Amino acid sequence: MTQRNQDKIPSLYEKYKDHFFIGAAVNQDTIDSQQELLKKHFNSITAENEMKFEKLQPEEEKFTFAVADKLVSFAKENQKLVRGHTLVWHNQTPDWIFTNKNGSLADRKTVLERMNSHISTVVKRYKDSIYCWDVVNEVIADEGQNLLRESKWLEAIGEDFIDRAFEFAHQADPNALLFYNDYNESHPQKREKIYTLVKGLVDRDVPIHGVGLQAHWNLSGPSYDNIRQAIEKYATLGLQIQLTEMDVSVFDFDDRRKDLTEPTEDMEAIQAERYEGFFNIFREYSDVITGVTFWGAADDYTWLSDFPVKGRKNWPFVFDEKHQPKPSFWKIMQF
């Protein structure tokens, strides 16, 4: 999209400047291919994958910061905030953290030291550049009675690995805002589990400042009532709330169709109505919501084009594949 065309469109983040920041997930390709769109419409960025453990420290004490540094430099040059994502997660974490040189499982002390070393090195490096971190990501069990999902972190350290991660991050940067981040955050059963986890952290005086609601939603779910109830529930904890990875799939999760090469008119119309409803709620709770980040910027790139159906295209954003505003863009700009 040319700069001239961008100049004719009102800025999304400027429209919301009195409510909350508007962010986008980026990677080393989209930071270039979507550069004008990012400059115009977003005042925060999040690294899609480039700050995850396996990207920054694939081998012990061998850090690879080049791409992450590029993203941070772009943000600085264009006066954008940066959300750090993510320090501790069960995915995209290299196996060396949990094993000894001979392949046996490392003990609790060793794994804690490795966690601390990683968090300390990364958070201190970006101390003046990254204002908040998703410290711990997706530790809640989706189904059943267990609070926590099975993971190598849980197995190696025990349940207090979550507390320790927040403590290590706070030691590395006492000024950074620290978030717990998860998906299906509006489903009633998981909402209660997330609330229980975070309330425990607050009650134990663990340094946590916010709850990240990923907001990977679609045309039929979750319901507006469930979203509103989730926000109100988390707000009682006295923490910030941010929507951290928002996209609105045009397919329900169980829809495995692969025949569409573009969204139908009905899909775009329903998506626009959904975005309007979501942002109406966000503005209603802007006293506790401090940011809304899309998990991408425009439909030319989205992780949903490969998930859950490999190779299928999806169109989950308010800008299309040519970076033009969609009906959903104009809906969320009307207030």
Long-range contacts (C-beta under 8 A, 24 or more apart in sequence): 1-36, 1-37, 1-322, 1-323, 1-324, 2-36, 3-36, 5-324, 6-36, 6-37, 6-40, 6-323, 9-40, 9-325, 10-333, 11-40, 11-41, 12-40, 12-41, 12-42, 12-318, 12-329, 12-332, 12-333, 13-41, 13-42, 13-43, 15-333, 16-292, 17-43, 19-282, 19-283, 19-286, 19-289, 20-242, 20-282, 20-286, 20-289, 20-290, 20-291, 20-292, 21-81, 21-290, 21-291, 21-292, 22-291, 22-292, 22-293, 22-294, 23-81, 23-83, 23-291, 23-292, 23-293, 23-294, 24-293, 24-294, 24-296, 24-297, 25-85, 25-245, 25-293, 25-294, 25-295, 25-296, 25-297, 26-71, 26-74, 26-297, 27-301, 28-67, 28-70, 28-71, 29-301, 30-296, 30-297, 30-301, 31-70, 31-71, 31-74, 33-300, 33-301, 34-297, 34-298, 34-300, 34-301, 34-323, 35-74, 36-323, 37-297, 37-298, 37-319, 37-323, 38-74, 38-78, 38-80, 38-297, 39-78, 41-297, 41-319, 42-80, 42-294, 42-297, 43-79, 43-80, 43-81, 44-80, 44-81, 44-82, 44-83, 44-291, 44-293, 45-71, 45-74, 45-75, 45-80, 45-81, 45-82, 45-83, 46-82, 46-83, 46-84, 46-85, 46-244, 46-245, 46-293, 47-71, 47-84, 47-85, 48-295, 48-296, 48-303, 49-92, 51-84, 51-85, 51-86, 51-122, 52-85, 52-86, 52-89, 52-92, 52-93, 53-87, 53-88, 53-89, 53-92, 53-93, 53-94, 53-97, 53-118, 54-92, 54-93, 54-94, 55-92, 56-118, 56-122, 57-94, 57-118, 57-121, 57-122, 58-94, 59-94, 59-96, 60-96, 60-97, 60-114, 61-117, 63-121, 63-122, 65-125, 68-126, 72-126, 72-129, 72-130, 75-129, 76-129, 81-131, 81-291, 82-126, 82-129, 82-130, 82-131, 83-130, 83-131, 83-132, 83-133, 83-134, 83-242, 83-244, 83-291, 83-293, 84-122, 84-123, 84-126, 84-130, 84-132, 84-133, 84-134, 84-176, 85-133, 85-134, 85-137, 85-181, 85-244, 86-133, 86-134, 86-135, 86-136, 86-137, 86-181, 87-118, 87-119, 87-122, 87-123, 87-133, 87-134, 87-135, 87-136, 87-137, 87-165, 87-169, 88-115, 88-119, 88-135, 88-136, 88-137, 88-153, 88-161, 88-162, 88-165, 89-136, 89-137, 89-138, 90-138, 90-139, 90-149, 90-151, 90-152, 90-153, 91-138, 93-152, 93-153, 97-152, 98-152, 98-155, 98-156, 105-155, 105-156, 106-156, 107-156, 108-156, 108-157, 108-158, 111-153, 111-156, 111-157, 112-157, 112-161, 112-164, 115-153, 115-157, 115-161, 115-164, 115-165, 115-168, 116-164, 116-168, 119-165, 119-168, 119-169, 119-172, 120-168, 120-171, 120-172, 122-172, 123-169, 123-172, 123-173, 123-176, 124-172, 124-173, 127-172, 127-173, 127-175, 127-176, 130-176, 131-176, 131-177, 132-176, 132-177, 132-178, 132-179, 132-209, 132-210, 133-169, 133-176, 133-177, 133-178, 133-179, 134-179, 134-180, 134-181, 134-212, 134-244, 135-165, 135-166, 135-169, 135-178, 135-179, 135-180, 135-208, 136-162, 136-165, 136-166, 136-180, 136-181, 137-181, 137-182, 138-181, 138-182, 138-183, 139-182, 139-197, 140-182, 140-190, 140-193, 140-194, 140-197, 141-193, 142-184, 142-190, 147-193, 147-196, 147-197, 148-197, 162-197, 162-201, 162-206, 163-201, 163-204, 163-206, 166-201, 166-206, 166-207, 166-208, 167-206, 167-207, 169-207, 170-207, 177-209, 177-210, 177-240, 178-207, 178-208, 178-209, 178-210, 179-208, 179-209, 179-210, 179-211, 179-212, 179-240, 179-242, 179-244, 180-208, 180-210, 180-211, 180-212, 181-211, 181-212, 181-214, 181-244, 181-245, 182-212, 182-213, 182-214, 183-214, 183-216, 183-245, 185-211, 185-213, 185-214, 185-215, 185-230, 186-213, 186-222, 186-226, 186-227, 186-229, 186-230, 187-222, 187-226, 188-226, 188-229, 191-226, 191-229, 191-230, 191-233, 194-234, 195-233, 195-234, 195-237, 198-234, 198-237, 198-239, 199-237, 202-237, 202-238, 202-239, 208-239, 209-239, 209-240, 210-239, 210-240, 210-241, 210-242, 210-290, 211-237, 211-239, 211-240, 211-241, 211-242, 212-242, 212-243, 212-244, 212-245, 213-241, 213-242, 213-243, 213-244, 214-243, 214-244, 214-245, 214-246, 214-295, 215-243, 215-244, 215-245, 215-246, 215-247, 215-278, 216-245, 216-246, 216-247, 216-249, 216-295, 217-246, 217-247, 217-248, 217-249, 217-274, 217-278, 218-248, 218-249, 218-250, 218-251, 218-252, 218-253, 219-248, 219-249, 219-250, 219-251, 219-252, 219-267, 219-270, 219-271, 219-274, 220-252, 221-252, 224-277, 224-278, 224-281, 227-278, 227-281, 228-281, 228-284, 228-285, 231-281, 231-285, 231-288, 231-289, 232-285, 235-285, 235-288, 240-288, 240-289, 240-290, 241-285, 241-288, 241-289, 241-290, 242-289, 242-290, 242-291, 242-292, 242-293, 243-282, 243-289, 243-291, 243-292, 243-293, 244-291, 244-293, 245-293, 245-294, 245-295, 246-278, 246-292, 246-293, 246-294, 246-295, 247-294, 247-295, 247-296, 247-302, 247-304, 247-316, 247-317, 248-274, 248-275, 248-278, 248-316, 248-317, 248-328, 249-304, 249-314, 249-316, 250-314, 250-315, 250-316, 251-309, 251-312, 251-314, 253-308, 256-308, 256-309, 257-309, 257-312, 258-309, 258-311, 258-312, 260-313, 261-313, 262-315, 263-315, 267-315, 268-315, 268-326, 268-327, 268-328, 269-327, 271-315, 271-316, 271-326, 271-327, 271-328, 272-326, 272-327, 272-328, 272-330, 272-331, 273-331, 274-328, 275-318, 275-328, 275-331, 275-332, 276-328, 276-331, 276-332, 276-334, 279-331, 279-332, 279-335, 280-335, 283-335, 294-318, 298-323, 299-326
